Amino acid sequence: MSDLIQLASLATSVVAPQLPALTAFVAGAAGKKVIDKGIDGGLNAVKSIWDAILARFTKYPKAVRAAEDLALDPNDPIHRSTFASRLADILRDEPDFQAELESLLALPLTQRIVADGGTVRDAEQIASAVVNSQQEIIARPGSIVERVVQKVTDGRSNT
């Protein structure tokens, strides 16, 4: 069970920091507009992981509640712990999902900020617990990039 807890914790640490941007993206035009302005944040990779987890969670009401709570407050350690615990339970009950989740977590994650003749300001990217992750800033001529922070974390710290 320890391996399942580690896998569930890893998935939680990858998904949780991206949930505010992901839920804005999913929310529609307003969120997509923010993303299109230049903050990519690796949402496609994270969205694939989140979607796979949510698809499995639909059969488990307590897991659905844990996902909803995490989406509302992804920084809350209790929500993170509960979500990871529910995910570990599902991984135990559905062994085929373990391989799928491991595969999704192994995909390379590129976080990219692109300033294409515009301004990107006060942005933060967090790459967490993904072995094959990288961050980059692309500023084309006429662009301004100010106060951008990029962090790589193991899910336990922000440095």
C-alpha positions in Angstrom: 0.0 0.0 0.0 3.0 2.3 0.6 3.7 2.5 -3.1 0.1 3.5 -3.8 0.2 6.2 -1.1 3.4 7.6 -2.7 1.8 7.5 -6.2 -1.3 9.2 -4.9 0.7 11.8 -3.1 2.8 12.5 -6.2 -0.3 12.9 -8.3 -1.8 15.3 -5.7 1.4 17.4 -5.6 1.4 17.7 -9.4 -2.3 18.5 -9.8 -3.0 20.7 -6.8 -0.8 23.7 -7.6 -2.3 23.9 -11.1 -6.0 23.6 -10.1 -6.7 27.4 -9.9 -5.5 27.8 -13.5 -7.0 24.6 -14.6 -10.4 25.4 -13.2 -10.3 28.8 -14.8 -9.3 27.2 -18.1 -12.2 24.7 -17.8 -14.6 27.5 -16.8 -14.6 28.8 -20.3 -13.7 31.9 -22.2 -12.5 34.0 -19.3 -10.0 31.3 -18.2 -8.9 30.5 -21.7 -8.3 34.2 -22.3 -5.9 34.3 -19.4 -4.1 31.2 -20.7 -4.0 32.6 -24.2 -2.3 35.8 -23.0 0.9 33.8 -22.5 0.7 31.6 -19.4 0.7 27.9 -20.5 1.6 26.3 -17.2 1.7 22.8 -18.6 -2.1 22.6 -18.3 -2.5 20.0 -21.0 -0.4 17.5 -19.1 -2.0 18.3 -15.7 -5.5 18.3 -17.3 -4.9 14.8 -18.6 -4.0 13.6 -15.1 -6.9 15.5 -13.5 -9.4 14.1 -16.1 -8.2 10.5 -15.6 -8.5 10.8 -11.8 -12.0 12.4 -12.0 -13.2 9.7 -14.4 -12.3 7.1 -11.7 -13.7 9.2 -8.9 -17.2 9.4 -10.3 -18.0 5.9 -8.9 -17.0 6.9 -5.4 -19.0 9.8 -3.8 -16.5 10.4 -1.0 -13.7 10.7 -3.6 -15.9 13.2 -5.6 -16.3 15.3 -2.5 -12.5 15.2 -1.9 -11.8 16.4 -5.5 -14.4 19.2 -5.1 -12.8 20.3 -1.8 -9.3 20.2 -3.3 -10.4 22.2 -6.3 -11.9 24.9 -4.0 -8.8 25.2 -1.9 -5.8 23.3 -3.4 -3.4 24.7 -0.7 -5.3 23.3 2.2 -3.2 20.4 3.6 -6.3 18.6 4.9 -7.9 18.7 1.4 -4.6 17.5 -0.1 -4.3 14.6 2.3 -7.9 13.5 2.0 -7.7 13.7 -1.8 -4.5 11.6 -1.8 -6.0 9.1 0.6 -9.1 8.6 -1.6 -6.9 8.3 -4.7 -4.8 5.6 -3.0 -7.9 3.7 -2.1 -9.1 3.8 -5.7 -5.6 2.7 -6.9 -5.8 -0.2 -4.5 -9.3 -1.2 -5.8 -8.5 -0.6 -9.5 -5.0 -1.9 -10.2 -5.2 -1.1 -13.9 -5.5 2.6 -13.0 -2.1 2.5 -11.2 -0.3 1.8 -14.5 -2.3 4.5 -16.3 -1.6 7.1 -13.6 2.1 6.2 -13.6 2.2 6.6 -17.3 0.5 10.0 -17.2 2.9 11.2 -14.5 5.9 10.2 -16.5 5.0 12.4 -19.5 7.3 15.4 -19.9 5.8 18.7 -18.6 6.9 22.0 -20.1 5.7 25.1 -18.5 6.0 28.1 -20.9 5.4 31.8 -20.6 5.2 33.4 -24.0 5.2 37.1 -24.5 4.3 37.7 -28.1 4.6 41.5 -28.4 2.6 42.0 -25.3 3.2 42.2 -21.5 3.4 39.3 -19.1 3.5 40.5 -15.5 3.2 39.1 -12.0 3.1 35.4 -13.2 4.2 32.4 -11.2 4.9 28.9 -12.5 5.3 25.9 -10.2 6.6 22.6 -11.5 6.0 20.0 -8.8 7.2 16.5 -8.5 7.4 15.8 -12.2 10.8 14.3 -13.2 10.7 15.4 -16.8 9.7 19.0 -16.3 11.1 22.2 -17.6 10.2 25.8 -17.5 10.9 28.5 -20.1 10.1 32.0 -20.9 9.9 33.1 -24.6 9.8 36.9 -25.1 9.5 38.0 -28.7 10.5 41.5 -29.9 8.5 44.2 -28.4 7.5 42.1 -25.4 7.8 43.0 -21.7 8.2 40.3 -19.0 8.1 41.5 -15.4 8.0 39.9 -12.0 7.8 36.4 -13.2 8.7 33.6 -10.7 9.5 30.0 -11.7 9.7 27.4 -9.0 10.4 23.7 -9.0 9.2 21.9 -5.9 9.0 18.3 -4.7 5.5 18.9 -3.4 6.7 19.5 0.1 8.5 22.8 -0.3 8.5 25.7 -2.7 12.1 26.0 -3.5 
